[in-house]
């Protein structure tokens, strides 16, 4: 049997270009004892993938040259030498952007039941790492109280759109930052944000001014996905005792020389705290988060948008949507 893989052939220098990748067809090796073969149906495309392409210290090793680009996938077991993953079992796991992945008993794979969700793609959005990032980032890091003001950057994105809705359900006043009038309109009309700020064409001071206009007394909680001017602007508009959850820095992922935060002094001025986090910290507690998110979905309390591009040959273009801001919802690639 053969498989097709979206492989990394050279390290990107700044913004990835199509020549950094290649579609490669290869013969699948025979399964060893304990292994199983997954026919991937969908792959999750996330900003974090960009960091894995660099040969630099991180929380995960870099994607080796010549190997499939790492991604979370959902698919069906089509061959198995592992009784815990029989043929026909659906699986979510950290595999690759490829038609078939070999899973192992000691790998990052979990069986799932597609009958529990409207679409298997939900295991890559609200009930996957995206949903758990929003849930645990809010519940464990920010811990907002009713009546507080929550500021979210990249608020129209996969994580940000969920954070805003969860914050509203906890009784927070929510302010979202996004790029462009259409996305800002969607923040209010679709995701229930109380206010929206367009960051395009604004520096940190202008963003801070817009935040202060929406929250004259300052913001209590910040869920940061962007960095750059968005983070610096937020730091200028904190309330005393504020908390900042650092989830991502997408504004700097393709920068040849990252700028970093310039207004950290405000953490001292406002007696505030900032904490970076990885959703894997709470992996043993994921069933709790998944159950909570699933209940909200069943009750119709969450809007989940997914942007699905089709075909492995569209992997590069779909991935770059994340940095162009042209995706409308969780970015997913349909492989088969």
SULQUIHU-V49969 format. One record per run of one state. SS is the DSSP state (2 for helix, 1 for strand, 0 for the rest). FROM is the first residue (numbers start at 0). TO is the last residue. Records with the same first field share a line. If there is no record, write none. Layout:
BEGIN
SS: FROM-TO, FROM-TO
END
This chain:
BEGIN
0: 0-0, 8-16, 27-33, 44-46, 52-66, 68-68, 80-88, 96-96, 98-98, 104-107, 112-112, 116-118, 123-127, 142-147, 153-156, 169-171, 178-179, 189-193, 198-202, 214-217, 224-226, 235-236, 246-248, 252-263, 269-271, 276-277, 298-304, 310-310, 324-328, 334-335
1: 1-7, 20-26, 34-43, 67-67, 69-79, 89-95, 97-97, 99-103, 108-111, 148-152, 172-177, 194-197, 218-223, 237-245, 272-275, 305-309, 329-333
2: 17-19, 47-51, 113-115, 119-122, 128-141, 157-168, 180-188, 203-213, 227-234, 249-251, 264-268, 278-297, 311-323
END
